[in-house]
């Protein structure tokens, strides 16, 4: 079985008529959330610096979010994809071990604006891409994740390529070619976490996925066995014996992954691996307000898979602080919240915060509860000088499962807060209304016109 052709057959068979109300609701929520965090991220330094790279502001049909300029679909996907991940506030999926929507939404928005696609066509492509990347991930994770690859990018490129090809209405053979091209464009390593290059992974992935689909559309060629070949993606990136192809197609779209397990909407603008610890710290503080002087020691046990990239006792920058579980716990204990402002202007250097960070000790949670398979489980213990211990356990962060969804009011509040960093209140409101009714939008260009003040 040539995997690219099997994926292509399944991608091309997905139609809007297949979607349950839950699939439609979750897809719209993910797109709405991603547009919001992309607008917020557009104000970060990284995307602004990209726009200074020669050639990235050359004219074209696709809008660069938050900057009011238009460029090619490829360049818009690059910059907007980087913005989508710049604040680490974008949604997550447990099978992927990363962020499914951040590469796909900017890519599809740019391509839809170029082609004049409808809201339903964009939604169909998004669900197809989501299914592709999460099912692909089931076959390679978590070995792929633990090797140090950044799955959002290395696997996300297949989701973007499949979604883009679906939006372009490519034939199955062309979709297969797009996926094969994408296999040679996959990249992203965790050593760059905590720098501007981490969100660049996502922008690069978005651009490359669109590029793969557009190349296949004009009959560019690639090998159909680019995934399973002895020197193909699976053997090179994971190594022989470290992947299971059968898991990629088991129960495909039954249900769609966007429905179950779905996507987790982030409530904090930092690495998702810190979120269960933040929830626990807030719960501790709500039970008993924390005075740093009264704290003897803080211990947090985190699943061993997540410790390497969030055990950062001494962050050096605002971006680095997003990956410091010590900082996130300290901030949550002090303020019962973690918000955007906490990752600006070196807030991690505040004396009260540093006092708590220095008392925080991280170790692997090697024996989490037996029925918790998503490796988010944590245990937080705050020991006071009086000897009293405040202990909270969390199996996963809030809002990460279909049984514990993000409340609609929280989703709207997050969108409005994020969009307000780039848009005025009137445009934010119009954009929210348009995205909430995306299935009835005749042309995605109209949505982006609202974002750009009618231009």
N, C-alpha and C positions, 0 to 999 in steps of 0.2 A: 504493500500500500504506500503510495506516495503521499506523504502527509500534507503537502501544500494543496494537492488536488482534493483531498478529503476535507480539509478545512474550507476550501473554496466552494465545494458542493454544498456544505452546510450553511456557509455565510450567504450564498446566493438564494437559498431557500427561505430565509427569514423574511417575513412580511409584516406590515403594520397590523394586519388582521389577526395575527397570532397573539397579540398582546392582551393580557388580562388587565383589569383596572389597576392592579398592584404594580405590574410591569410599567405601565404608563406613568403612574404616580411617581414611582421610584426613579425612573429615567428623567422625568421633568425636574424632580428635586435635585438630582445629581447635576444636571445641566445648570439649573438656577444657582446652586451653590458654587459651581466652578466659575461661572461668569462673575459672581460676586467676588470670590477670592482673586480672580484674575485682575479685576479692576483695582482691588486693594493692592495687589502685588505690583501693579504698573507704576506705583509711586515709589517703589524700592529702587535702590541705586543700580542693581544689576541690569534690569531691563533698560534703564535710561542709558547706561554705558553701552549696551548692545546697539542702541540706535545711533551711536557715534561711530560704529564700525562702517567704513566706506561701503556703499552699495545697499545698505539695509533700509535706507529711506527712499530708494528709487520708487517712482510712482507705480500704482497698480490698483486693483479693485478692492483689496481687503483691508479692513480697518485694524490699526494697532490700538488696542484698548487703552483708554486713558491718556492718549497722546494726540488724538485728533489728526493723525496722518494716515495715509493709505500707501500700501506697498503691495508686492506680489503675494499670492496666497502662501508661497513657501516662506517668505520672510515674515509675514504676519504670524504664521504658525510658530516660527522660531521664537519671536519676541513674546507673543502672547502665551506660548507654552512656558517660557521662562517666568513670566509674570504669574502664571497660575500656581507655580510651585515656590515662588520667591519667599513667601511667608510661612511655608509649611502648614497651611491652613486648609489644604484640599483633602477631599474624601479618601477613604482607604477601603481596601478589600482584603479579607484574611487569606484567601487562596493565593492572591497575587503577592502578598507581603509588601504591598506598596499602594500606589495611588492610581486607580484606573481612569479617572475622568480628566485629570490635569493635562495629559497629552492629547486626549481625544477631542475634548470640547473645543479648545483653540484651533486644532487642526480642522475639525468639521465646520466650525464657524467661518474660518477663512475660505475653505473650499466652497461652502454653501453660498457665501457672498459672491464668489467668483462665478458660480454656475446659476445662481438664482433659485436654488433648491427651496422646497417648502419645509415647514416645520415638521410635518409627518415624515418626509424623506430624511430629515436630519435625525429625528427620533429613531427611525428604523435603522439607520446606519450606526447610530450610537449603541443601540442594544446589540446589534450584530458584532460590533467591535468589542463591547464589554464581554460578551459571551466568548469571543475568540481569545482574549487575553487571559481571562480567568480560567478557562478550560486548559489553555496552554500551560498556565502556571501549575495546575494540578499535576501535570506530568513531570515537572522539573523541580518543584519545591518540596522540602525546604533546603535541599542540598544546594541548589542554585543561590538561594538567599545567603546561606552560611558561607559559601565560597568568597563572598564579597562583592558579587554583582549587585547592581541597583535594579531590581526587577521592574520598577516603574518605567525605566528606560529600556533595559535589555529585552524585556518581554512586551512592554508597552508598544514598541514599534510594530509588533505584529497586530495588536489591536487597532492601532491607527491605520496601518496599511489595509487591513480588512475592512474597517469602517469607511475609509476614504474610497476604496474600490466599490463598496456597496453604494455609497452616495453617488458615485459616477456611473452607476448601473453597468459596471463591467461584466463581461461574460465570465463564467466560472474559470475558464482557462486563463483569462487575464488576471483574475483575482489570485489564482495560484502563482502566477508569475510575480505579482506584487509582493506576495508573502515570501517568495524565494529571494527577490531583490532585498527585502527588509532583513533577511537573515544575514546579509553582508553589511548591513548598516546599524546593527545593534551594538550599543555601547553604554557604559556607565559603571563606575566603580565607587565603592563606598569610601575609599580613602579621601575623596573630595567632599564628604559630608561636612557641613559647617562652613562652607565657602560658597561663593556665587556660582561655582561650577555645578553644585548639586542641582539647583533649579535649571541650569543650562542643560543638564541631562534631559530634562523633560522637554524643553524647547527644541533641542536637537532631535529628540525622538519624534515630536510632533511634525517637524519639518521633514524628517526622513521618511515617515510613514506616508505623508502626502506625496512626497517625491517618488516613492516606490509605486504608488498607485498611478500617478500621472505618467510615469515612465512605462508602466505596463500598458497603459491606454494607447501609447504611440508605438506599441509592438517591440519595445526593448525586451531583451531576452534574459532568462536566468534558468538555472537547472531546477527541474521539478523535485529532485531529491535533496535540495539544499538543507533540509532539516535533518534527515535521518542518515545521510551519507557518512561514511567513516570519518570524513573530515568536514562534516556539516555542523550546523549549529549545536545540536544536542550532544554530540560527542566532543566537540571542542569546548563548549561552555560548561557542560556538566561532567563529561567523562563517561566512558563506557560503563554501563551497569548502574548509573546514577540518575536514571530517568525511567519513566513508565508511560509509554505511548498510549496504552489502553485507557489510562485515567483521563486522557484528554477528551475522549469522546463518550465516555460512560454517562448516560442520562443527559446528553446534550439537550439544552433548552427544555428540560423536563424536571423541575421548572427552570426558567431562565435564571441565570446567576444574579441578574439585577433585581430579581424578586426575592430569591433565597439562595445564599445567605445575604445577598444585597450588598449595599455599600454603607460604610459608616461615615456620617457627617461629623466632621471634627468640631468640637466646641472650644478648643484651645488652639492658638496659632503657633504650635510647636510640634516637634516630632511625636507621632502617634504612639510610639513606644513609651512615652512618659505619661500618657493620659490617665491610665488606671491609677498611677501613683498620685496624680493631681486630684482625681476624684476622692481618693482615700485621704489625702491631706486636708482637703476641704471638709470632708466628713469629720475628721478629728477636730479641726478648728471650730466647726459648728457645735460640737459637743462641749468643747472646752477651749476658749480663746487662748492662744499661745503667746506667752511672753518669752522672747529668746533667752532672757536671763534665767528662766525657770527650767529650761530644757537641758538635760544632761547629755542625751544621745538620741539620735534618730537612726533607725535601721530599716532598710527596705530590701526585701527579697523580690527579685524580678526574674522572670523566665530566662534561663541561660542564653537563649537565642537572641535576646534583646539587649543584654548587658553590654556587649562590646561597643555599640555605637551611642549609648546614652550615659555611660559611666564617665562623666566629665566633671570632676570636682573643682576644676579651676578654669572656667570658660574664658576665652581671650577676646571674644567679640560678641556682638549682638546675635549674629548668625550661629556662632558656636553655642551660645546660651540656649538656643532652641533644642539642643541635643544634650543638655545637662540636666539629668533627672534630679541632681542635687539642688540646682537652682530652681527648677520647677516646683519641687516639694517645698522649699523654703518660701517661695513667693506665695504658694497656695496656703500654707500655714499662716502666713502673716495677713493675707488680704482676702482669703476665701474665694479667690478668683485668679485667673491667669488670662490677661488680655494683651492686645497688640502693643500697648504702651510699655509693657514689661520687657519688650525686646527691642527697645530703642534707647539711645543715649546712655548706653552702658549701665542700665538699671541694675544689672547683676552685681555691680560693685558697691551698692548701698550697704553701709555697715551692718544693719540689722539682718539683712539677707545673707551677707557673708558669714555672720556669726552662726546662723543656722546651717549654712552649707558646710562649714568646717566640722560640724557635729554629725553630718550625715554619712552613713556607711552603706555601701551597696554590695550585695552578694547575690549569686545566682539562686533562683528558686528552683532547685533541681527536682523537687517532688511536689509539683502543683496538684490541686484536686484532680482526681482520676478522670472525671468526665469533662474536663476543660481541655479541648483540643486546639484552641486557637492561640495558645502561648501568649496571652495577655496577662495571665494571673499574677497578682502581686500581694505581698503582705507588708504593711507599714506598721512599725512600732515606734512610738514617741515615748521615751523614758524621761520623766521629770525628776528634778533634784530631790523631790520628796520620796522618790521610789515608785510612784504611781506610773503604770504603763498604760498608754492609750494605743490599742491595737485595732486596725481595720484591715480586712481582706477584700479584695475585689477580683472577680473572675475575668472581667473585661471592663473597658471604659463604658460610660453611658452612651446610648444611641448607636450601638454597633451591631444590633441584630434586629430582624423583623419583629421580634417579640418585645424589643425595647427601642423603638424608633425615636429619632429626634423629633420632638414636638413641633408641629407646624409654626407655632409662635416663635420658637427658638430659631427655626430655619429662616423665617422672615426677618427677625431681628438681626441675625448674623448677616444676611444679605444686605440689609439697609445700612448696617454699620460698615461693611466692607465697601459697598458701592459709594458711600459718602466720602470716601477718601479720594474719589476721582470725579464724581458727578454731583450736581446739585439735587435738591430734594425732588423737584418736579421730574427730572429725567430718571432718577432712581425709581420713582413711583410708576412711571410709564413703562420702564424696562421690566419691573417686577410683574406688572399686569400682563405684558406681552409674553414673557417667559412662562408664566403660570398657565397660559392658554396656548402653548406652543403648537399643539396638534392642530389648531385652527388658523395658524399663520400661513398665509399664501406664499410669502417669500421671506426668507431669513434676512434678506437685505432690509426689510422694513424694521425688524427688531434692532439691527445694528444702526439703522438711521436714528432710531429713538435714542440710542446710546450716545450718538455723536451730535445730538441737538438738531436732528433733521437734515444733516448734511450727508 
